[in-house]
């Protein structure tokens, strides 16, 4: 993985921009600590920060071939097949990097090359002859690509912070951004970067910018199709896709490990990886995260019936991995709220982010690439909202049922302008507009397709944002095999009775995993991302929130009613009874989110436009 940035200007006169491209590059140096490069042409500047994973000796960027110059962030998992196809029509190669393959694929097939790619990517290609800039993002949205248009040009980058190094892009917050922060956060609308004028290329979208402006198109979407395979055929087909995706994503010229939580998804990935490593005479390394005194403070619930720790030990012993358990204490977890917010350029999932930020920092000390189990729950129906009718058929977002309570925190004048509950409902409805379904689908089947799309383009995107920024902040590449577009496209059409085989969440994946895992691991009840159960964390974040709100420079009242802030403090959060977001963000995480929001306002100092 890497970091990319650049800008084009239709006036072709870039002398006034001085060292802008160098400043943009420096702001994302963490994404590519191994090398850097810049490209200068009339009306165009490109920058690249490289994290060397494949062919470290070669593959430097920006890379030029003919009239085309590329900056690319990502990994192609079908590089060999693409290289062979290009060789068959006369292309030759000077490196073993996937960058050269992608560049020559674009030179040969233009934007149609996207139909051939299997991987995670965000890239830009400048055509110095036609003066056109091409942008593309992978189908699942694993890799980020933000941009902002101004009167005579366009600026793009892997992270928002780089855009602000351009003199024509300023941090501004309007009512739409305020609504996103307070009603949807840590999620955000697809294509919207919260700051006014900051946009993001959506998953499966590409664009061309030229003298006529920006023109976008969707090159991939989830599409309904009849499912004609039997249960056994489906299990065999899906089993192949999952194993193939995992094994493709183990290719690396630098040290690679896997994340292992003891749950189904990470255990399956680690087991397949361990077998592949063993066949090559190597031993897999695995990593897990835990918190100081969690065993002492853990209380079982329907949501989390048991601890991860014993299952991690069992799986590590079973696959024979060299395992490292990273322990995080409450003070460090709270302190990392600030850098994890800066990593995302926005308030995020509070300590769910800060813990991952700290964890990735430890993993990076020994490894450059990790493989993780995100996204199986979104694709295969692992969450409660897939199974409870009152959530399956509800309007809005099933993981964000606190919209009314959140709206009550907003300043009244802001709330009156944005109609909070209608705003949230419209955000969900816009996502599923044009939903692909079959004429024969029942109402329940349509509801499940709707839930799949909401999860794919909302909940999953929040997790992928978190994973990319918190890992790349340390120059660690994290791959997510379940995000393979062939898996997602196939799963979209698997009937629910097959997906929920055995009456269980992700039942079909559990059946497949019996080939690789102990049966009790394969059928273990879903356990969420590990969080601290230490009451000291709740105390630390509450006390910090109180302290921040008492400071003269407190900024949160530009968004929240002061009386709402005082009520949260007086009741220690009990006045806000619902979860803030999903199943993990409860009262301590609400305070942590508001701390991140306060620090975001202080750090980025957006101009308030309302």
Secondary structure as UniProt FT lines:
FT   STRAND          2..9
FT   TURN            10..11
FT   HELIX           15..17
FT   TURN            18..19
FT   HELIX           20..27
FT   HELIX           29..31
FT   STRAND          35..41
FT   TURN            42..43
FT   STRAND          44..50
FT   TURN            56..57
FT   STRAND          63..65
FT   TURN            66..67
FT   STRAND          68..76
FT   TURN            77..78
FT   HELIX           79..88
FT   TURN            89..90
FT   HELIX           98..109
FT   HELIX           110..116
FT   STRAND          119..127
FT   TURN            128..131
FT   STRAND          132..137
FT   TURN            139..140
FT   STRAND          146..150
FT   TURN            151..152
FT   STRAND          153..157
FT   HELIX           160..163
FT   TURN            164..165
FT   TURN            167..168
FT   STRAND          172..173
FT   HELIX           175..179
FT   HELIX           180..184
FT   TURN            185..186
FT   TURN            190..191
FT   TURN            196..197
FT   STRAND          199..200
FT   TURN            203..204
FT   STRAND          205..210
FT   TURN            211..212
FT   STRAND          213..218
FT   HELIX           231..248
FT   TURN            249..250
FT   STRAND          256..259
FT   HELIX           264..279
FT   TURN            280..281
FT   STRAND          285..291
FT   TURN            292..293
FT   HELIX           294..297
FT   HELIX           309..319
FT   STRAND          322..328
FT   HELIX           330..344
FT   HELIX           351..364
FT   TURN            365..366
FT   STRAND          369..371
FT   TURN            374..375
FT   HELIX           376..380
FT   HELIX           384..386
FT   HELIX           389..392
FT   TURN            398..399
FT   TURN            401..402
FT   HELIX           403..409
FT   HELIX           412..418
FT   HELIX           420..432
FT   TURN            433..434
FT   TURN            439..440
FT   HELIX           443..454
FT   HELIX           455..459
FT   HELIX           460..472
FT   TURN            473..475
FT   STRAND          477..479
FT   HELIX           481..483
FT   HELIX           485..491
FT   TURN            492..493
FT   HELIX           496..499
FT   HELIX           501..503
FT   TURN            505..506
FT   HELIX           507..513
FT   TURN            514..516
FT   HELIX           519..522
FT   HELIX           535..550
FT   TURN            552..553
FT   HELIX           556..558
FT   HELIX           562..570
FT   TURN            571..575
FT   TURN            582..584
FT   HELIX           587..604
FT   STRAND          607..608
//
